Amino acid sequence: MWRWCGVLEHKQCPYSIFAVGTFKFKDWDAHRSTQNQVTPEEKAARAKEIAENLSDNNEWKSHGRPINREELARLKLRIDNLEDDPGLYEKVMLYHELMLDYVRKYNLSPFVHTREFL
């Protein structure tokens, strides 16, 4: 069983780089520019690069602020836009509304959804 500690805490938790390298890049098999095969070492190096960038307090200043798509694109992260899949977008928005109602009803702040909850 693996443990997720979050990319932002990679210096304290080596599992987070493993999680990014294993799960975020699980379908990254070839480089876009050359079509050469991506090695596990390249995935690990890229995960470490992203983790170090996202944990840079000089760059991000706060854990509480969102990171928008443009900033993630600058880091050369491929982003799948929910808006490109209307069915998925509708399901995510319905879930979001349901969770907002639940949080308000039970006065939960903050709320974190995990595999063990719900």
Order of alpha helices (4+ residues) and beta strands (2+ residues): alpha-alpha-alpha-alpha-alpha
